[in-house]
Amino acid sequence: MTIKEFKCPNCGRALPETTRANALLKCPACHSTLLISEFTVGDAKDAVAVATPTRVYSVSKLLTKDDICTVYKCAFKADDQEWTGMFRIATDPLDNDLVEQEAKTLYHLQSAHNFDQFRPFLPSVLESFLYSDSTGIPARQVNILTMHAHIASPSELFNLEEVRGYYTGGIHPKDMAWMWRRLLNVLGFVHNSGVIHGAVLPPYVLIEPKDHKLALTGWGFSVRFPKSGTGIPMTAISMPYESWYPPEIKAKQVPTPAADLYLAARTMMYLIGTDPLRDDPSHHTLEPELGKYFARFFHENPVRRPQSAWDALDEFDQLIESIWGPRTFRVFTMPTKN
């Protein structure tokens, strides 16, 4: 494989073409001092080595495919330890811009002063680059992402499509509750950072069942939402979930945080086994008070929907404690992945 372009892991700007291994480099854009080291990772069966100026990645197991990327497990060595991450490559070169947008948004979030507080919920970008190989396929964008250290491997994670596939009748609302709480918490940070995610949908919400961890992926559809001035309409949506999107997105209007909350609430209704496209959620396991709470997220007019994820979280906490009493940990299981 031939690497076409290398970017600073801190700001995402292109590094000079003269970059070499085993040398110090100052990024011309953000002025970060980078140590460019050449590591060798132990060979894995059927693994492919991908070398960049900063690391050598051993790309192996196919993890998943989403709307825009094919995702592989990768390993690399740093600080005398072996780490794992996700090698996300555009499935179609026509989607390179969306994969690049994913990296731009994550670089932006990583620069937030309180990013460390929300790091467990978000992937981080190690590198973003174009590459081509001997197949003759045009160069495709690659993002190397890592999860928080408390997630030992990406293979520990299940997306909510997988969860719903295993729990064919839907999960209990008390299990949905911890996922909803964590999702609202990270969305509050994202919106406060001036970003609309644009695809808070089952394939892009990942959980680790044992310890109730959650991570939000799928940032290629994201757009900036400035606190002042005018934002921009979304340039792409997740086509398999086109019918889930709120009216303002279908009308090419500028999205607000209400659009993300609309999709997130539909995803929760899908999880408990009800029709995610109903605007008046009801299910035999869902208390009427919770049905009324979620119905507010589906109003046709975004101005009349909740706009603050953190306010929605506070309201939800008060509501479930009034219904169920003090929160307690519930064991949640999924089958072991091969």
C-alpha positions in Angstrom: 0.0 0.0 0.0 1.1 3.5 -0.7 0.2 6.3 1.7 -0.8 9.4 -0.2 -1.2 11.9 2.7 -0.4 12.0 6.4 -2.0 14.3 9.0 -1.1 15.6 12.4 -2.7 13.4 15.1 -3.5 16.5 17.1 -5.1 18.9 14.6 -5.6 16.9 11.5 -3.6 19.1 9.1 -1.3 17.5 6.5 2.2 16.8 7.6 5.1 17.7 5.3 6.0 15.1 2.6 9.5 15.1 3.9 8.5 13.5 7.2 10.7 10.6 8.2 10.7 8.1 11.0 12.8 8.3 14.1 12.8 12.1 14.1 11.1 15.0 15.9 8.7 17.1 13.8 6.8 20.3 14.6 3.4 20.5 13.0 3.3 23.6 10.8 -0.3 24.2 11.7 -0.8 23.7 15.4 3.0 23.7 16.3 2.7 20.4 18.2 6.0 18.6 18.6 5.6 15.1 17.3 8.0 12.2 17.8 7.8 10.1 14.6 8.8 6.6 15.6 8.9 3.4 13.6 7.4 0.4 15.4 7.1 -3.2 14.4 4.0 -5.1 15.4 4.1 -8.9 15.8 2.7 -10.7 12.7 -0.9 -11.8 13.0 -2.5 -14.5 10.8 -4.1 -12.9 7.7 -3.0 -9.5 8.9 -1.9 -6.7 6.6 0.8 -4.2 7.6 0.0 -0.6 7.0 2.9 1.8 7.6 2.6 5.5 8.2 5.3 8.0 9.2 4.2 7.6 12.9 3.3 3.9 13.3 3.0 0.5 11.7 -0.5 -1.0 12.0 -1.3 -4.6 11.8 -4.8 -4.7 10.2 -6.6 -8.0 10.7 -10.2 -9.0 11.8 -13.2 -7.5 10.0 -15.3 -5.9 12.7 -18.3 -4.5 10.9 -19.5 -2.4 7.9 -21.6 0.7 8.2 -23.0 3.2 5.7 -19.6 4.6 4.6 -16.8 2.4 6.1 -15.5 -1.1 6.3 -14.1 -1.4 9.8 -11.2 -3.7 10.8 -9.4 -4.3 14.0 -5.9 -3.0 14.0 -3.0 -3.3 16.5 0.0 -1.0 16.9 2.8 -0.5 19.4 3.5 2.6 21.4 5.2 3.2 24.7 6.4 -0.4 24.7 2.8 -1.6 24.8 0.6 -3.1 22.1 -2.7 -1.3 21.6 -5.8 -2.0 19.5 -8.0 0.3 17.5 -10.3 0.5 14.5 -9.1 0.8 10.9 -12.0 2.6 9.2 -11.6 2.7 5.4 -14.1 4.2 3.0 -15.9 1.4 1.3 -16.5 3.6 -1.8 -14.0 6.3 -2.7 -17.0 8.6 -3.4 -17.5 8.7 0.4 -14.0 9.9 1.1 -15.4 13.3 2.1 -17.6 11.7 4.7 -14.7 9.8 6.2 -12.6 13.0 6.3 -15.5 14.8 7.9 -15.5 12.2 10.6 -11.9 12.9 11.4 -12.4 16.7 11.3 -15.3 16.5 13.8 -13.4 14.2 16.2 -10.3 16.4 16.0 -12.6 19.4 16.9 -14.2 17.5 19.9 -10.7 16.4 21.1 -9.7 20.0 21.3 -12.5 20.9 23.7 -11.3 21.9 27.2 -13.5 19.2 28.9 -12.9 16.4 26.4 -11.2 14.2 28.9 -14.5 14.1 30.9 -16.3 12.6 28.0 -13.5 10.6 26.4 -15.0 7.3 27.6 -18.0 7.9 25.3 -16.1 8.9 22.1 -13.5 7.5 19.8 -10.3 9.4 19.3 -8.5 9.9 16.0 -4.9 8.7 15.9 -4.3 9.3 12.2 -6.3 10.2 9.0 -4.9 9.6 5.5 -5.6 8.6 2.0 -4.1 5.4 0.6 -4.1 3.3 -2.5 -3.0 -0.3 -3.0 -2.2 -2.6 -5.9 -5.9 -3.4 -6.6 -6.2 -0.3 -8.8 -9.1 1.1 -6.7 -8.9 4.9 -6.4 -7.3 6.1 -3.1 -9.7 5.8 -0.2 -9.8 7.7 3.1 -8.7 5.9 6.3 -9.2 6.9 9.9 -7.4 5.1 12.7 -9.6 5.4 15.8 -9.1 4.2 19.3 -11.6 3.8 22.1 -11.0 4.8 25.7 -8.5 2.7 27.7 -11.3 1.1 29.8 -12.5 -0.7 26.6 -9.8 -3.3 26.1 -10.8 -4.1 22.5 -13.3 -2.9 19.9 -14.6 -6.5 19.8 -16.1 -6.0 23.3 -18.6 -3.6 21.8 -22.0 -4.3 20.3 -24.0 -1.8 18.3 -27.7 -1.4 19.0 -28.7 -3.3 15.9 -26.9 -6.3 17.3 -28.6 -5.8 20.7 -32.0 -5.6 19.1 -31.2 -8.7 16.9 -30.4 -10.7 20.0 -33.3 -9.5 22.1 -35.9 -10.1 19.4 -38.8 -9.0 21.6 -37.0 -5.8 22.7 -35.1 -5.1 25.9 -36.7 -4.0 29.2 -37.1 -0.2 29.6 -34.9 -0.4 32.7 -32.1 -1.7 30.5 -32.8 0.9 27.9 -32.7 3.6 30.7 -28.9 3.3 31.3 -28.2 3.5 27.6 -30.4 6.5 27.2 -28.8 8.3 30.2 -25.3 7.8 28.8 -26.3 8.8 25.3 -27.9 12.0 26.6 -24.8 12.8 28.6 -22.4 12.5 25.6 -24.9 14.4 23.3 -24.9 17.2 25.8 -21.1 17.6 25.4 -21.3 17.2 21.6 -24.0 19.9 21.2 -22.2 22.2 23.7 -19.2 21.9 21.5 -21.1 23.1 18.5 -21.6 19.8 16.7 -24.7 18.0 15.4 -24.0 14.3 15.1 -26.5 13.6 12.4 -26.8 9.8 12.8 -27.7 8.8 16.4 -29.0 5.5 15.1 -28.7 1.8 16.1 -25.5 1.1 14.0 -23.6 4.0 15.6 -24.4 3.6 19.3 -22.1 1.0 20.8 -22.4 -0.6 24.2 -20.2 -2.8 26.3 -22.8 -4.8 28.3 -20.9 -6.0 31.3 -20.0 -2.6 32.8 -22.7 -0.6 31.0 -20.2 1.4 28.8 -21.4 3.3 25.8 -19.6 4.9 22.8 -21.0 7.1 20.0 -19.5 6.6 16.5 -20.6 7.4 12.9 -19.3 11.0 12.8 -19.2 11.2 9.0 -22.7 12.7 8.9 -21.9 15.4 11.4 -22.1 19.2 10.8 -21.1 22.1 12.9 -23.7 24.0 14.8 -22.3 27.4 15.7 -23.6 29.1 18.9 -23.9 32.3 16.9 -24.5 32.8 13.2 -26.1 30.4 10.8 -25.3 26.7 10.5 -25.4 24.5 7.4 -27.8 21.7 6.3 -26.6 18.2 6.5 -24.9 17.0 3.3 -25.6 13.3 3.8 -27.8 11.0 5.9 -27.8 7.3 6.8 -29.9 5.9 3.9 -31.0 2.7 5.5 -32.6 4.8 8.2 -33.9 7.6 5.9 -37.4 7.2 7.2 -36.3 7.8 10.8 -35.1 11.3 10.1 -37.1 14.3 11.3 -39.0 16.5 8.8 -36.5 19.4 9.0 -33.6 17.2 7.8 -35.7 15.8 4.9 -36.5 19.4 4.0 -32.8 20.3 3.9 -33.1 22.8 6.8 -30.3 23.6 9.2 -30.4 21.0 12.0 -30.5 21.8 15.7 -29.8 19.5 18.7 -33.4 18.5 18.5 -32.7 16.5 15.4 -30.1 14.4 17.2 -32.5 13.9 20.2 -35.3 12.9 17.8 -33.1 10.1 16.3 -31.8 9.1 19.7 -35.4 8.7 21.1 -36.4 6.7 18.0 -33.5 4.4 18.6 -34.6 3.8 22.2 -38.1 2.9 21.1 -36.6 0.5 18.6 -34.6 -1.1 21.4 -37.6 -1.8 23.6 -39.5 -3.5 20.8 -42.0 -0.8 19.8 -42.4 0.7 16.3 -39.7 3.3 16.2 -41.7 5.4 13.6 -44.6 5.9 15.9 -44.9 9.4 17.3 -47.0 8.3 20.3 -44.7 5.6 21.8 -46.5 2.8 23.7 -45.5 -0.7 24.7 -46.7 -3.2 27.2 -43.4 -2.7 29.2 -43.3 1.1 29.0 -45.0 3.1 31.7 -47.4 5.7 30.3 -45.4 8.5 31.9 -42.3 7.4 30.0 -44.4 7.2 26.8 -45.4 10.8 27.3 -41.8 11.8 28.0 -40.5 10.2 24.7 -43.4 11.5 22.6 -42.2 15.1 23.2 -39.1 14.3 21.1 -41.2 13.4 18.0 -43.1 16.7 17.6 -43.1 17.7 13.9 -41.8 21.2 14.8 -38.3 21.1 16.1 -38.8 24.3 18.2 -41.4 22.4 20.3 -39.1 19.5 20.9 -36.5 19.3 23.7 -33.3 21.1 22.6 -31.0 20.3 25.6 -29.7 16.8 26.1 -28.6 17.6 29.6 -31.9 19.1 30.6 -33.6 16.0 29.1 -31.3 13.8 31.2 -32.2 15.7 34.4 -35.9 15.3 33.7 -35.5 11.6 32.9 -33.6 10.9 36.1 -36.4 12.6 38.2 -39.1 10.7 36.2 -37.6 7.2 36.6 -36.9 7.7 40.2 -40.5 8.6 40.8 -41.6 5.5 38.9 -39.0 2.9 39.8 -37.4 4.3 42.9 -33.6 4.7 43.5 -31.5 3.5 40.6 -29.8 0.1 40.9 -27.4 -1.8 38.7 -29.0 -4.3 36.4 -27.0 -7.1 34.8 -27.2 -7.0 31.0 -25.8 -9.7 28.8 -24.9 -10.3 25.2 -23.4 -13.5 23.6 -19.6 -13.6 23.4 -18.2 -12.6 20.1 -15.9 -15.0 18.3 
